Amino acid sequence: MNLKGLFKRKKVMECNEDQRLFNGKLRPKYVSGIIDKLAKDEIFVFGSNLDGYHGGGAAHLAFKKFGAVWGQGVGLHGQSYAIPTMHGGVSAIKPYVDEFIAFARAHTELYFYVTRIGCGIAGFKDSDIAPLFADAANMENVALPRSFIAYYAESR
């Protein structure tokens, strides 16, 4: 009996330092550049306003490409997750980031790409927003902006 071919070799995926294996696919560990397409289990996380007027920046991209809903400024819609950043200071944003982190922990079947929320139209600096995501820095299903990760390295 010829056993050749009965056993398939598992394809070995090698990760580099900028990747991780998640749900059988290599994913980026960090968000950099423009995200223009997503796999079915991937979510685009963007800064929004409470009214859900997704007219510019990453919010507009989320609305046009990833299912963000006009008039919905918080939470999961399609393949997008809105975090309000236009309604006050960092302390006003923190509860929404905490809510997102809890959501990501509860939905380990999804992979989240967090953009530089609040660092565009809202006018915050990476050093303002990055500390809010510290609890997500080591989560296997969350990719943060490189600039946030750089902040954690500098603050140690």
Stockholm file with secondary structure:
# STOCKHOLM 1.0

chainA/1-156         MNLKGLFKRKKVMECNEDQRLFNGKLRPKYVSGIIDKLAKDEIFVFGSNLDGYHGGGAAHLAFKKFGAVWGQGVGLHGQSYAIPTMHGGVSAIKPYVDEFIAFARAHTELYFYVTRIGCGIAGFKDSDIAPLFADAANMENVALPRSFIAYYAESR
#=GR chainA/1-156 SS CCCTTTSCCCCCCCCCTTEEEETTEEEESEECSCCCCCCTTEEEEEEECTTCCCCSHHHHHHHHHSCCCTTCCSEEETTEEEEECSSSSHHHHHHHHHHHHHHHHHCTTSEEEECCTTSSTTCCCHHHHGGGGGGGTTCTTEEEEHHHHHHHHHTC
#=GC SS_cons         CCCTTTSCCCCCCCCCTTEEEETTEEEESEECSCCCCCCTTEEEEEEECTTCCCCSHHHHHHHHHSCCCTTCCSEEETTEEEEECSSSSHHHHHHHHHHHHHHHHHCTTSEEEECCTTSSTTCCCHHHHGGGGGGGTTCTTEEEEHHHHHHHHHTC
//
